Amino acid sequence: MLPEAVEKNWRKFSNATVRTLFYNRFAQKVTGTITHFAATDAVALTFDDGPHPEYTPRLLDILERHQVRATFFPVGEFAQKYPELVRRVAEAGHAIGNHSWSHPAFPFINSREQREQIRAAAKTIAPYEQKIFRPPYGYQNVTSRLNTLWLGYHVVTWSVHAEDWFDRDANWMADQLLSQIQPGSIVLLHDGVFDGLQERFFDRAPTIVAVDMLLERLGKRFRFLTLPEMIRQTRPQRVNWYVPLTQHRLKKIRKALNRMKRPEGKVRVYAETMV
């Protein structure tokens, strides 16, 4: 039998531990970011930063040939410019999610602008929008996560990628994806590019070829579902996915963002003072 003082302290510790574990589990379930799925044999292909007048139609043709449905996260600016492509994506049976109006890094903009970015993008993809949101660059903070929760969105990132935002070779990307994909994976790819560190990264042709190669090699090993289908039919797995808010880390991110180039339009410059 434990001494009374030891038993009392142990009870306090146990209660605190239980409360902490419960809070963490609850917080993760409510505010966690979906990164993959359990209890499924399916995979979700996702494409960001379109629509692009050259690459998105080519990608849609490939997906149709392989009878694969995917999820697209267009940027609001581009969706407004190419509404016929947004409509074609939806009419082909693909899902469309929200990726903001002008692709800012959400930890570097204030709460009001975060909401405005999401609402403005939603208007450009209506009536096709599903209530799923992918933060630009995958960057989030607590404020942005609460805003998306308040606006009624599932936040979805990814578990598999092939660094297609660089100028990777199609064969290399297909090999990378094949080595990583497993049941429940969320695959990140890009049918457009909002910005990049080098102009040569804007070319989406290698990604389009890599998708075709990937689907040829996979054959019938997996089913491909849209993210809304996966959310309804499987068990979404959520994690806490936030940018570490250390000044050193933020400075490095800001420096990289301010070096970005765009295929068209002005590049956003982030101030030294974080909001």
N, C-alpha and C positions, 0 to 999 in steps of 0.2 A: 504493500500500500504506500502511495506517495505521501510525503509530508504535506500538511495543509497548505503551506506557503507555495510549495512547488506546484501542487495541484491547482491552486488558484491562478498562478501565472500561466500554467499550461492551458487552462481553460480560456484565459484571455487571448493567448496566442492562437489557439485553435479557432476561436470565434472570429478573430481578425483575419486569419488565413482564409476561412470559409467565406467571409464577406468579400475579401479581395478577389478570390477565385470566382465567386458569383458575379461580382461587378465586371471583371475582365471578360468573362464568358458572355454576359449580357451585352456589354459595350461592343464586343466583337460581333455579336449577332446583329445588333441594331445598326451600328455605324461602320462595321467592317467592310472592306472592299472585296468584291468577288474576284478571285484569281483563277479558280478552276472548279470542277464539279466532281462529285462522287456518285457512286451507284449508277453508272452509265457506261455504255460502250461507244458513246458518241464524242465528237470533237467539234469545237466551234472555230471556224475561220472568221477573222475580223479584219477589216480594212479601214485605215484612217486617212484623213486629210484630203479626200476627194471632194466632189467629183472632178475628174480631169477629162477634158474633151477627147484626148487621144487614148489614154490608158484605161479609163473606166469602161468604155465600150468593149475594148479588147478583153479585159478581165471578165466582163459579163458573158461574152461569147464562150470563154473557156469554162466558166462555171456551168453554163447551160449544157455544153457538150458533155461534161462529166456528171450532170444532174446533181449538182451540189448547191445547197443553199448556204448563204453566209450572212454576216452582219456588217453593215457599213456605218462608219462614224464620219460623216462629212463635216467640213468646216462651214459655218453659216455663210461667210462671204462667198465661197465657191458655190454653195447650194443655191444662193440667190442668183448667181450669174448663170448657172446651168440647170434650171428647174426641170428641163426635159430629161436630164440624166437622173435626177432624183426620182422622177416618176418612173423611168425605165427600171431602176434598181428595185423599187417597190413592186412594180407589176411583174417582175421576174420571180417574186416570192421571197426576196431577201428582206431582212429586217434593217431598219434605219434607226440609229441612236444619235444622241446629242454629243457634239465634240466642241462646243462653244462657238461664238460668232467669229472671233479673230485669233483664236489659238494662243492666248496669253498663258504664261505660267501663273497658275492661281495663287500660290503663296506670295506673289509679288504684287497682287492687286487687292483692293479693299473689298469688303464684304458686299457692298452695294454693287460694284462692278461685276463681281462674280455672278450675282443673280441676273444682272442685265445681260451678261454674255450668254447665259443659258437660255434666258427667255427670248433673246433676239434670234439665236440659232433655232429655237423651237418653231418660231414663226416661219422660217425659211424651209423647214422640212415637214410642215403640216400639209396634209392630214396624216402623213405616214409615220410620224415620230412614235417610237416606243419609249417608255419611260426608263431608259438606260442612258448612263452618262459615262463617257471616258474622259478623264482630265487630260488636257494637253501635256505632252511629255510624261504623263503619269504622275505629275507633281500635284500634291495635295497638302493642305494643312487642316487643322481642326476646324477652322472657320469654313473652309470650302466644303468639308464633309458635312457639317451641320446644315449649310445652305442647300446642298443637294438633297439631303434628307428632308428638309422642310419643303422643298419643291416636289418631292415625291419620286425621286429617281433612285434606281439601283446604280451604284458605282461599280464599274467593271474595268479591270485592267487586263492582265494576261499572265500566262505561265510559260509560254514558248515564244521565241522570236528568232530571227536570223540576221539581226543588225541590217535590215534592208534600208535603213535611213542613211547608210553609207553606200559606197559604190562596190558592193559585193558581187562576185561572180554568181550567175544563176545556178551552176552546178554546186558550188560551195553552199549556197543558201538552201537548196533542196536537200543536200546531205545533212546540214545542220538541223533542219526541221524534222527529217526522218529519224534522226538520232534522239530527238527530244519528245516527239509527240507520243502521247499515251492516252488511254481512255479518260475523258473529262478535261483534256487540255483546252485552253483558250489560246489561239495562235494570233499573234500581232503581225500584221503586214500593212503596207501602204499602197493605195492606188493613186495617190497624189502626194505632193510634198508642200507643206506650207512654208517651211524654211529649212535651211541647212547650213552647215559650216563651209561647204564648198559648192560651187555651181554644178560640178559633176555629179553631186548626190541627187540632183533633181530628176535624173533619168530613171523612170520606173520600168523600162523594158526588161531589165534583168529580173525584177520581181515578178512580172507577168509570166515570163518564161519559167521561173522557178516554181510558180504555182501549178502550171501545166505539168511540169516534170514530177512534182510532188504527188499530184492526183493520179498520174499514170502509174507511179511506183506503188502507191498505197492500194490501188485497186479497190477491193471491197472490204479491206481490213477494218474500216471504221464507217459509222454513219456520220453525216455532217448535218448538224442542226443549227438553227439561229440561236442567238443568246436568249431571246424570250422563250423559245421552246425549251432550252436547257434549264432555265430558271423554273419553268412550270413542271417539267417532267423529272428533274433530277434533284440532287442535294447541292445547292451552291456552297462552296467553301470560302469562308471570309477570313481575311487577315487585316491587321492594322497596317495600313500602307500610307505612311506620311513622310514628307521630307524632313530629315533631321534638322531641327531649327538651331543649329550652332552657327555662329557668325562666320566661322571659317568655311563651312559647307555652303552657306548662302552666298558668300562672296564668290566662291568658285562657280556656282550655278549661274549667278548674275553675270559674271564675266563671260562665260560661254554663250549665254543667251544674247548678250550684246554684240557678239561677233557673228551672229547669224546673218545669212543672206536670204533673200526671197526671190522666187521666179518672177513675181510681179508685186507691185505695191510697196509701201514704206515698211521698213523694219522697225519694230518697237524697241525703244531704249528704256531699260529699267533703271530707275534712280537708285542711288546708294542707300537711301533710307527705306527700309522695308516697312510696308503698311501693316 
